[in-house]
Amino acid sequence: MLTHIKHNWGAKILAVLAAIVMWFFIMREQNPVIEASYTIPVQVQNLNVHYVADGLPHEIRVQLKGPRNTILTMNDKLMKAYIDLAEVKPGQSNIPIIFTPPSGTTVADMSPETVTVTIDEYAERTVPVEIIQIGKLPDDMAVQKITVMPKTVLISGPKAKVNKVAHVILKVNMSEQTKSFTQTGKLEAVDIDSKTIPVTISPTQGQAQFELTKIRTEKAFPITANVVGVPADGCTVKATTVTPAQITIYGKEELLNSMTDIKTQPIDISGVESTVEGTYNLLLPSGLTSAITTVKVKIEIIKDAMANSYSL
Protein backbone atom coordinates (compact mmCIF):
# COMPACT_ATOMS: atom_id res chain seq x y z
CA MET A 1 0.00 0.00 0.00
CA LEU A 2 2.78 2.39 1.00
CA THR A 3 4.65 1.41 -2.14
CA HIS A 4 1.57 2.25 -4.21
CA ILE A 5 1.30 5.68 -2.66
CA LYS A 6 4.96 6.43 -3.25
CA HIS A 7 4.69 5.27 -6.83
CA ASN A 8 4.80 8.26 -9.24
CA TRP A 9 4.79 10.72 -6.35
CA GLY A 10 6.24 13.47 -8.50
CA ALA A 11 3.39 13.28 -10.96
CA LYS A 12 0.87 13.36 -8.14
CA ILE A 13 2.38 16.53 -6.64
CA LEU A 14 2.27 18.19 -10.03
CA ALA A 15 -1.36 17.21 -10.36
CA VAL A 16 -2.19 18.78 -6.98
CA LEU A 17 -0.36 21.98 -7.89
CA ALA A 18 -2.15 22.11 -11.21
CA ALA A 19 -5.48 21.70 -9.42
CA ILE A 20 -4.64 24.56 -7.04
CA VAL A 21 -3.62 26.81 -9.93
CA MET A 22 -6.80 25.88 -11.78
CA TRP A 23 -8.86 26.70 -8.66
CA PHE A 24 -7.26 30.14 -8.32
CA PHE A 25 -7.79 30.74 -12.04
CA ILE A 26 -11.47 29.81 -11.80
CA MET A 27 -11.98 31.95 -8.68
CA ARG A 28 -10.24 34.86 -10.35
CA GLU A 29 -12.52 34.58 -13.33
CA GLN A 30 -15.57 34.47 -11.10
CA ASN A 31 -14.39 37.15 -8.62
CA PRO A 32 -11.75 39.26 -10.39
CA VAL A 33 -9.75 42.07 -8.76
CA ILE A 34 -11.25 45.46 -9.65
CA GLU A 35 -10.85 49.10 -8.62
CA ALA A 36 -13.43 51.70 -7.58
CA SER A 37 -13.27 55.35 -6.51
CA TYR A 38 -14.87 56.81 -3.39
CA THR A 39 -15.24 60.28 -1.93
CA ILE A 40 -14.39 60.08 1.76
CA PRO A 41 -15.10 62.82 4.36
CA VAL A 42 -12.13 64.02 6.39
CA GLN A 43 -12.43 64.48 10.14
CA VAL A 44 -10.17 66.66 12.29
CA GLN A 45 -8.96 65.21 15.57
CA ASN A 46 -7.13 66.62 18.61
CA LEU A 47 -7.05 70.30 17.59
CA ASN A 48 -6.20 72.53 20.55
CA VAL A 49 -9.29 74.55 21.52
CA HIS A 50 -7.18 77.74 21.49
CA TYR A 51 -6.13 77.19 17.87
CA VAL A 52 -7.86 77.56 14.51
CA ALA A 53 -6.84 75.49 11.47
CA ASP A 54 -7.03 76.91 7.95
CA GLY A 55 -6.63 74.95 4.73
CA LEU A 56 -8.28 71.71 5.89
CA PRO A 57 -9.85 69.55 3.15
CA HIS A 58 -13.47 68.51 3.60
CA GLU A 59 -12.99 65.27 1.66
CA ILE A 60 -10.47 63.12 -0.24
CA ARG A 61 -10.69 60.84 -3.26
CA VAL A 62 -9.68 57.21 -2.64
CA GLN A 63 -9.16 54.47 -5.26
CA LEU A 64 -9.65 51.04 -3.65
CA LYS A 65 -8.49 47.74 -5.13
CA GLY A 66 -9.90 44.33 -4.22
CA PRO A 67 -12.03 41.35 -5.24
CA ARG A 68 -15.17 42.35 -7.07
CA ASN A 69 -17.49 40.81 -4.48
CA THR A 70 -15.77 42.81 -1.75
CA ILE A 71 -15.68 46.08 -3.70
CA LEU A 72 -19.37 45.82 -4.62
CA THR A 73 -20.34 45.61 -0.97
CA MET A 74 -18.36 48.71 0.04
CA ASN A 75 -20.35 51.56 1.64
CA ASP A 76 -18.45 54.84 1.34
CA LYS A 77 -20.65 56.36 4.08
CA LEU A 78 -18.95 54.00 6.54
CA MET A 79 -15.42 54.92 5.47
CA LYS A 80 -13.63 57.76 7.26
CA ALA A 81 -10.34 59.60 6.91
CA TYR A 82 -8.89 61.87 9.55
CA ILE A 83 -6.15 64.39 10.27
CA ASP A 84 -4.46 64.32 13.67
CA LEU A 85 -3.53 67.84 14.82
CA ALA A 86 -2.39 66.91 18.32
CA GLU A 87 1.22 68.02 17.76
CA VAL A 88 0.73 71.13 15.61
CA LYS A 89 1.91 74.60 16.63
CA PRO A 90 1.06 78.04 15.19
CA GLY A 91 2.40 78.31 11.65
CA GLN A 92 2.28 76.04 8.61
CA SER A 93 2.49 72.25 8.90
CA ASN A 94 2.38 69.47 6.32
CA ILE A 95 0.04 66.86 7.82
CA PRO A 96 -0.59 63.33 6.49
CA ILE A 97 -4.18 62.25 5.92
CA ILE A 98 -4.82 58.93 7.63
CA PHE A 99 -7.08 56.37 5.95
CA THR A 100 -7.38 52.66 6.71
CA PRO A 101 -8.90 50.66 3.83
CA PRO A 102 -11.68 48.17 4.60
CA SER A 103 -10.71 44.54 5.13
CA GLY A 104 -9.91 42.71 1.91
CA THR A 105 -8.97 45.87 -0.03
CA THR A 106 -5.90 47.98 -0.61
CA VAL A 107 -5.44 51.64 -1.52
CA ALA A 108 -4.48 52.00 -5.17
CA ASP A 109 -4.47 55.81 -5.03
CA MET A 110 -5.45 58.61 -2.63
CA SER A 111 -5.66 62.32 -3.36
CA PRO A 112 -4.51 64.27 -1.53
CA GLU A 113 -2.26 62.21 0.72
CA THR A 114 -1.04 65.19 2.74
CA VAL A 115 -2.29 68.71 3.32
CA THR A 116 -0.60 71.98 4.26
CA VAL A 117 -2.46 73.40 7.25
CA THR A 118 -2.02 76.89 8.71
CA ILE A 119 -2.49 77.01 12.47
CA ASP A 120 -3.21 80.30 14.22
CA GLU A 121 -4.47 81.36 17.62
CA TYR A 122 -8.22 81.76 17.94
CA ALA A 123 -9.34 85.37 18.34
CA GLU A 124 -12.56 87.33 18.43
CA ARG A 125 -13.61 90.97 18.72
CA THR A 126 -16.63 93.22 18.39
CA VAL A 127 -16.90 95.36 15.24
CA PRO A 128 -19.53 97.99 14.31
CA VAL A 129 -21.70 97.37 11.25
CA GLU A 130 -21.46 99.97 8.48
CA ILE A 131 -23.86 100.52 5.59
CA ILE A 132 -22.50 100.59 2.04
CA GLN A 133 -24.99 102.18 -0.33
CA ILE A 134 -25.05 100.70 -3.83
CA GLY A 135 -26.57 102.86 -6.52
CA LYS A 136 -28.20 106.26 -6.13
CA LEU A 137 -31.59 107.52 -4.99
CA PRO A 138 -33.72 109.56 -7.40
CA ASP A 139 -32.78 113.24 -7.41
CA ASP A 140 -35.89 114.29 -5.48
CA MET A 141 -35.30 111.79 -2.65
CA ALA A 142 -32.94 111.87 0.30
CA VAL A 143 -32.15 109.81 3.35
CA GLN A 144 -33.56 111.25 6.55
CA LYS A 145 -32.55 108.48 8.94
CA ILE A 146 -30.65 105.19 8.81
CA THR A 147 -31.04 102.48 11.42
CA VAL A 148 -28.83 99.41 11.27
CA MET A 149 -29.47 96.22 13.21
CA PRO A 150 -27.41 94.89 14.80
CA LYS A 151 -25.19 97.86 15.48
CA THR A 152 -22.23 95.60 16.27
CA VAL A 153 -21.30 92.00 15.51
CA LEU A 154 -18.80 89.50 16.85
CA ILE A 155 -16.11 88.35 14.44
CA SER A 156 -13.96 85.32 15.18
CA GLY A 157 -11.37 83.09 13.56
CA PRO A 158 -7.60 83.00 13.08
CA LYS A 159 -5.99 85.89 14.93
CA ALA A 160 -4.12 87.15 11.84
CA LYS A 161 -7.36 87.39 9.84
CA VAL A 162 -9.42 88.88 12.67
CA ASN A 163 -6.82 91.62 13.09
CA LYS A 164 -7.05 92.51 9.38
CA VAL A 165 -10.76 93.30 9.53
CA ALA A 166 -11.38 97.05 9.31
CA HIS A 167 -15.17 97.00 8.87
CA VAL A 168 -18.17 94.71 8.75
CA ILE A 169 -20.44 96.00 6.00
CA LEU A 170 -24.01 95.57 4.82
CA LYS A 171 -24.57 96.45 1.18
CA VAL A 172 -27.89 98.17 0.45
CA ASN A 173 -29.29 98.81 -3.01
CA MET A 174 -30.50 102.42 -3.20
CA SER A 175 -31.44 102.53 -6.89
CA GLU A 176 -35.02 103.56 -7.69
CA GLN A 177 -36.07 103.71 -4.03
CA THR A 178 -38.97 106.15 -3.74
CA LYS A 179 -40.16 105.54 -0.18
CA SER A 180 -38.85 104.37 3.17
CA PHE A 181 -37.74 100.75 3.10
CA THR A 182 -36.04 97.96 5.02
CA GLN A 183 -33.44 95.66 3.51
CA THR A 184 -31.86 92.52 4.96
CA GLY A 185 -28.62 91.08 3.67
CA LYS A 186 -25.50 89.09 4.36
CA LEU A 187 -22.83 90.84 6.40
CA GLU A 188 -19.28 90.94 5.03
CA ALA A 189 -15.96 91.54 6.79
CA VAL A 190 -13.47 93.62 4.80
CA ASP A 191 -10.01 95.05 5.31
CA ILE A 192 -8.94 98.67 4.90
CA ASP A 193 -8.79 98.14 1.11
CA SER A 194 -12.34 96.69 1.05
CA LYS A 195 -11.08 93.17 0.34
CA THR A 196 -13.17 90.39 1.88
CA ILE A 197 -11.61 88.69 4.92
CA PRO A 198 -12.85 85.12 5.58
CA VAL A 199 -13.82 85.18 9.27
CA THR A 200 -16.90 84.03 11.13
CA ILE A 201 -19.48 86.79 11.69
CA SER A 202 -22.18 86.44 14.32
CA PRO A 203 -24.91 87.10 13.44
CA THR A 204 -24.40 86.55 9.71
CA GLN A 205 -27.30 88.77 8.58
CA GLY A 206 -27.92 92.47 9.06
CA GLN A 207 -30.86 94.77 8.47
CA ALA A 208 -30.95 98.41 7.45
CA GLN A 209 -33.97 100.67 7.77
CA PHE A 210 -33.95 103.78 5.59
CA GLU A 211 -36.32 106.65 6.20
CA LEU A 212 -36.56 108.64 2.98
CA THR A 213 -37.92 112.11 2.38
CA LYS A 214 -38.54 114.14 -0.74
CA ILE A 215 -36.83 117.31 -1.96
CA ARG A 216 -33.57 116.60 -0.28
CA THR A 217 -30.22 116.33 -1.88
CA GLU A 218 -26.78 114.92 -1.26
CA LYS A 219 -23.28 116.33 -1.39
CA ALA A 220 -19.76 115.05 -0.75
CA PHE A 221 -17.67 116.86 1.86
CA PRO A 222 -14.05 116.48 2.93
CA ILE A 223 -13.43 115.36 6.50
CA THR A 224 -11.37 117.65 8.73
CA ALA A 225 -9.67 116.21 11.79
CA ASN A 226 -10.61 118.53 14.66
CA VAL A 227 -7.18 118.55 16.32
CA VAL A 228 -6.87 120.62 19.50
CA GLY A 229 -3.89 121.33 21.71
CA VAL A 230 -0.20 121.10 20.85
CA PRO A 231 2.16 118.14 21.23
CA ALA A 232 4.91 117.91 23.83
CA ASP A 233 7.90 120.26 23.70
CA GLY A 234 10.31 119.24 20.99
CA CYS A 235 7.59 117.46 18.98
CA THR A 236 5.63 118.48 15.95
CA VAL A 237 2.77 117.16 13.83
CA LYS A 238 4.20 115.79 10.61
CA ALA A 239 0.95 114.68 8.93
CA THR A 240 -2.72 114.03 9.59
CA THR A 241 -4.55 111.31 7.67
CA VAL A 242 -8.32 110.77 7.68
CA THR A 243 -9.92 107.59 6.29
CA PRO A 244 -12.21 107.98 4.44
CA ALA A 245 -11.10 111.43 3.31
CA GLN A 246 -14.61 112.48 2.37
CA ILE A 247 -18.19 111.30 2.87
CA THR A 248 -21.59 111.95 1.36
CA ILE A 249 -24.02 113.99 3.46
CA TYR A 250 -27.80 114.06 2.99
CA GLY A 251 -30.02 116.99 3.89
CA LYS A 252 -31.65 120.20 2.79
CA GLU A 253 -29.95 121.82 -0.15
CA GLU A 254 -29.63 125.24 1.47
CA LEU A 255 -28.00 123.76 4.55
CA LEU A 256 -25.57 121.68 2.50
CA ASN A 257 -24.62 124.72 0.40
CA SER A 258 -23.65 126.63 3.55
CA MET A 259 -21.06 124.02 4.54
CA THR A 260 -17.48 123.41 3.40
CA ASP A 261 -16.43 120.36 5.39
CA ILE A 262 -17.33 117.91 8.14
CA LYS A 263 -15.35 117.93 11.37
CA THR A 264 -14.57 115.11 13.74
CA GLN A 265 -15.06 115.28 17.46
CA PRO A 266 -12.16 117.15 19.15
CA ILE A 267 -8.92 115.16 19.21
CA ASP A 268 -6.71 116.47 22.00
CA ILE A 269 -2.96 116.04 21.40
CA SER A 270 -1.81 118.24 24.28
CA GLY A 271 1.55 117.01 25.56
CA VAL A 272 1.55 113.97 23.25
CA GLU A 273 4.98 112.69 22.14
CA SER A 274 4.03 109.94 19.69
CA THR A 275 1.60 109.22 16.87
CA VAL A 276 -2.11 109.27 17.75
CA GLU A 277 -4.41 106.86 15.92
CA GLY A 278 -8.06 105.94 16.48
CA THR A 279 -11.71 106.02 15.40
CA TYR A 280 -13.62 109.27 16.00
CA ASN A 281 -17.22 110.43 15.64
CA LEU A 282 -18.24 112.94 13.01
CA LEU A 283 -20.04 116.12 14.09
CA LEU A 284 -23.00 116.43 11.76
CA PRO A 285 -25.20 119.52 11.95
CA SER A 286 -28.81 118.94 12.95
CA GLY A 287 -30.95 117.79 10.03
CA LEU A 288 -28.10 116.12 8.15
CA THR A 289 -27.44 112.39 7.90
CA SER A 290 -24.75 110.12 6.55
CA ALA A 291 -24.26 106.37 6.20
CA ILE A 292 -20.83 106.89 7.75
CA THR A 293 -20.73 108.34 11.25
CA THR A 294 -17.12 107.58 12.26
CA VAL A 295 -13.72 107.89 10.58
CA LYS A 296 -10.21 106.70 11.31
CA VAL A 297 -7.68 109.46 12.05
CA LYS A 298 -3.92 109.13 12.23
CA ILE A 299 -1.93 112.10 13.55
CA GLU A 300 1.78 111.46 13.00
CA ILE A 301 3.87 113.22 15.66
CA ILE A 302 7.65 113.31 15.40
CA LYS A 303 10.55 114.77 17.30
CA ASP A 304 11.77 118.13 16.01
CA ALA A 305 15.16 116.62 15.20
CA MET A 306 13.44 114.14 12.92
CA ALA A 307 11.36 116.91 11.40
CA ASN A 308 14.55 118.79 10.57
CA SER A 309 16.01 115.70 8.91
CA TYR A 310 12.90 115.35 6.77
CA SER A 311 13.29 118.93 5.55
CA LEU A 312 16.90 118.43 4.44
C-alpha positions in Angstrom: 0.0 0.0 0.0 2.8 2.4 1.0 4.7 1.4 -2.1 1.6 2.2 -4.2 1.3 5.7 -2.7 5.0 6.4 -3.3 4.7 5.3 -6.8 4.8 8.3 -9.2 4.8 10.7 -6.3 6.2 13.5 -8.5 3.4 13.3 -11.0 0.9 13.4 -8.1 2.4 16.5 -6.6 2.3 18.2 -10.0 -1.4 17.2 -10.4 -2.2 18.8 -7.0 -0.4 22.0 -7.9 -2.2 22.1 -11.2 -5.5 21.7 -9.4 -4.6 24.6 -7.0 -3.6 26.8 -9.9 -6.8 25.9 -11.8 -8.9 26.7 -8.7 -7.3 30.1 -8.3 -7.8 30.7 -12.0 -11.5 29.8 -11.8 -12.0 32.0 -8.7 -10.2 34.9 -10.4 -12.5 34.6 -13.3 -15.6 34.5 -11.1 -14.4 37.2 -8.6 -11.7 39.3 -10.4 -9.8 42.1 -8.8 -11.3 45.5 -9.7 -10.8 49.1 -8.6 -13.4 51.7 -7.6 -13.3 55.4 -6.5 -14.9 56.8 -3.4 -15.2 60.3 -1.9 -14.4 60.1 1.8 -15.1 62.8 4.4 -12.1 64.0 6.4 -12.4 64.5 10.1 -10.2 66.7 12.3 -9.0 65.2 15.6 -7.1 66.6 18.6 -7.1 70.3 17.6 -6.2 72.5 20.6 -9.3 74.6 21.5 -7.2 77.7 21.5 -6.1 77.2 17.9 -7.9 77.6 14.5 -6.8 75.5 11.5 -7.0 76.9 8.0 -6.6 75.0 4.7 -8.3 71.7 5.9 -9.9 69.6 3.2 -13.5 68.5 3.6 -13.0 65.3 1.7 -10.5 63.1 -0.2 -10.7 60.8 -3.3 -9.7 57.2 -2.6 -9.2 54.5 -5.3 -9.7 51.0 -3.6 -8.5 47.7 -5.1 -9.9 44.3 -4.2 -12.0 41.3 -5.2 -15.2 42.4 -7.1 -17.5 40.8 -4.5 -15.8 42.8 -1.8 -15.7 46.1 -3.7 -19.4 45.8 -4.6 -20.3 45.6 -1.0 -18.4 48.7 0.0 -20.3 51.6 1.6 -18.5 54.8 1.3 -20.6 56.4 4.1 -19.0 54.0 6.5 -15.4 54.9 5.5 -13.6 57.8 7.3 -10.3 59.6 6.9 -8.9 61.9 9.5 -6.2 64.4 10.3 -4.5 64.3 13.7 -3.5 67.8 14.8 -2.4 66.9 18.3 1.2 68.0 17.8 0.7 71.1 15.6 1.9 74.6 16.6 1.1 78.0 15.2 2.4 78.3 11.6 2.3 76.0 8.6 2.5 72.2 8.9 2.4 69.5 6.3 0.0 66.9 7.8 -0.6 63.3 6.5 -4.2 62.3 5.9 -4.8 58.9 7.6 -7.1 56.4 6.0 -7.4 52.7 6.7 -8.9 50.7 3.8 -11.7 48.2 4.6 -10.7 44.5 5.1 -9.9 42.7 1.9 -9.0 45.9 0.0 -5.9 48.0 -0.6 -5.4 51.6 -1.5 -4.5 52.0 -5.2 -4.5 55.8 -5.0 -5.4 58.6 -2.6 -5.7 62.3 -3.4 -4.5 64.3 -1.5 -2.3 62.2 0.7 -1.0 65.2 2.7 -2.3 68.7 3.3 -0.6 72.0 4.3 -2.5 73.4 7.3 -2.0 76.9 8.7 -2.5 77.0 12.5 -3.2 80.3 14.2 -4.5 81.4 17.6 -8.2 81.8 17.9 -9.3 85.4 18.3 -12.6 87.3 18.4 -13.6 91.0 18.7 -16.6 93.2 18.4 -16.9 95.4 15.2 -19.5 98.0 14.3 -21.7 97.4 11.2 -21.5 100.0 8.5 -23.9 100.5 5.6 -22.5 100.6 2.0 -25.0 102.2 -0.3 -25.0 100.7 -3.8 -26.6 102.9 -6.5 -28.2 106.3 -6.1 -31.6 107.5 -5.0 -33.7 109.6 -7.4 -32.8 113.2 -7.4 -35.9 114.3 -5.5 -35.3 111.8 -2.7 -32.9 111.9 0.3 -32.2 109.8 3.4 -33.6 111.2 6.6 -32.6 108.5 8.9 -30.7 105.2 8.8 -31.0 102.5 11.4 -28.8 99.4 11.3 -29.5 96.2 13.2 -27.4 94.9 14.8 -25.2 97.9 15.5 -22.2 95.6 16.3 -21.3 92.0 15.5 -18.8 89.5 16.9 -16.1 88.3 14.4 -14.0 85.3 15.2 -11.4 83.1 13.6 -7.6 83.0 13.1 -6.0 85.9 14.9 -4.1 87.1 11.8 -7.4 87.4 9.8 -9.4 88.9 12.7 -6.8 91.6 13.1 -7.1 92.5 9.4 -10.8 93.3 9.5 -11.4 97.0 9.3 -15.2 97.0 8.9 -18.2 94.7 8.7 -20.4 96.0 6.0 -24.0 95.6 4.8 -24.6 96.5 1.2 -27.9 98.2 0.4 -29.3 98.8 -3.0 -30.5 102.4 -3.2 -31.4 102.5 -6.9 -35.0 103.6 -7.7 -36.1 103.7 -4.0 -39.0 106.2 -3.7 -40.2 105.5 -0.2 -38.9 104.4 3.2 -37.7 100.7 3.1 -36.0 98.0 5.0 -33.4 95.7 3.5 -31.9 92.5 5.0 -28.6 91.1 3.7 -25.5 89.1 4.4 -22.8 90.8 6.4 -19.3 90.9 5.0 -16.0 91.5 6.8 -13.5 93.6 4.8 -10.0 95.0 5.3 -8.9 98.7 4.9 -8.8 98.1 1.1 -12.3 96.7 1.0 -11.1 93.2 0.3 -13.2 90.4 1.9 -11.6 88.7 4.9 -12.9 85.1 5.6 -13.8 85.2 9.3 -16.9 84.0 11.1 -19.5 86.8 11.7 -22.2 86.4 14.3 -24.9 87.1 13.4 -24.4 86.5 9.7 -27.3 88.8 8.6 -27.9 92.5 9.1 -30.9 94.8 8.5 -30.9 98.4 7.5 -34.0 100.7 7.8 -33.9 103.8 5.6 -36.3 106.6 6.2 -36.6 108.6 3.0 -37.9 112.1 2.4 -38.5 114.1 -0.7 -36.8 117.3 -2.0 -33.6 116.6 -0.3 -30.2 116.3 -1.9 -26.8 114.9 -1.3 -23.3 116.3 -1.4 -19.8 115.0 -0.8 -17.7 116.9 1.9 -14.1 116.5 2.9 -13.4 115.4 6.5 -11.4 117.7 8.7 -9.7 116.2 11.8 -10.6 118.5 14.7 -7.2 118.6 16.3 -6.9 120.6 19.5 -3.9 121.3 21.7 -0.2 121.1 20.8 2.2 118.1 21.2 4.9 117.9 23.8 7.9 120.3 23.7 10.3 119.2 21.0 7.6 117.5 19.0 5.6 118.5 15.9 2.8 117.2 13.8 4.2 115.8 10.6 1.0 114.7 8.9 -2.7 114.0 9.6 -4.5 111.3 7.7 -8.3 110.8 7.7 -9.9 107.6 6.3 -12.2 108.0 4.4 -11.1 111.4 3.3 -14.6 112.5 2.4 -18.2 111.3 2.9 -21.6 111.9 1.4 -24.0 114.0 3.5 -27.8 114.1 3.0 -30.0 117.0 3.9 -31.6 120.2 2.8 -30.0 121.8 -0.2 -29.6 125.2 1.5 -28.0 123.8 4.5 -25.6 121.7 2.5 -24.6 124.7 0.4 -23.7 126.6 3.6 -21.1 124.0 4.5 -17.5 123.4 3.4 -16.4 120.4 5.4 -17.3 117.9 8.1 -15.3 117.9 11.4 -14.6 115.1 13.7 -15.1 115.3 17.5 -12.2 117.1 19.2 -8.9 115.2 19.2 -6.7 116.5 22.0 -3.0 116.0 21.4 -1.8 118.2 24.3 1.6 117.0 25.6 1.6 114.0 23.3 5.0 112.7 22.1 4.0 109.9 19.7 1.6 109.2 16.9 -2.1 109.3 17.8 -4.4 106.9 15.9 -8.1 105.9 16.5 -11.7 106.0 15.4 -13.6 109.3 16.0 -17.2 110.4 15.6 -18.2 112.9 13.0 -20.0 116.1 14.1 -23.0 116.4 11.8 -25.2 119.5 12.0 -28.8 118.9 13.0 -30.9 117.8 10.0 -28.1 116.1 8.1 -27.4 112.4 7.9 -24.7 110.1 6.5 -24.3 106.4 6.2 -20.8 106.9 7.8 -20.7 108.3 11.2 -17.1 107.6 12.3 -13.7 107.9 10.6 -10.2 106.7 11.3 -7.7 109.5 12.0 -3.9 109.1 12.2 -1.9 112.1 13.5 1.8 111.5 13.0 3.9 113.2 15.7 7.6 113.3 15.4 10.5 114.8 17.3 11.8 118.1 16.0 15.2 116.6 15.2 13.4 114.1 12.9 11.4 116.9 11.4 14.6 118.8 10.6 16.0 115.7 8.9 12.9 115.4 6.8 13.3 118.9 5.5 16.9 118.4 4.4 
